[in-house]
Each structure stands twice: as structure tokens, then as C-alpha cells.
């Protein structure tokens, strides 16, 4: 940006891109914490389901042995 003349078309385009980039970063700043919370909740749900399936499989194996 230092190489471009201050009022050139390239400088204006670069400034516009920089503002758009900053705007996108601000949106991510607000979006990412919510996404992290949802991902952690989904991880816990999957771990709970896995534990349930493992327990059910163990119960089925134990039941099969008693028959």
C-alpha cells in the first residue's frame, strides 16, 4: 500500500478490500463463539450416545451368555 499513490484507483480498491476484510473479521468475532458452543454441545451429545450404545452392547453380550 505504501508503493501506491495515496489517491490512486489501486489505493482506493485496496482500502475497500481492507474494510471488507475487517468487516468479515468482525462478523466472525461474533459468530465463532456461538459455533463453538454448538460444536461442544454436539460433541457431548455424541459422547453420550456412544456411551449408551456401548452399555447396550455390553448388556446384550451379558444377556447372550446367560441364555
Protein Blocks (a to p, Z undefined) as FASTA:
>chain_A
ZZpcfkbmklmmmmmmmmmmmmmmmmmmmmmmmmmmmmmmmmmmmmmmmmmmmmmmmmmm
mmmmmZZ
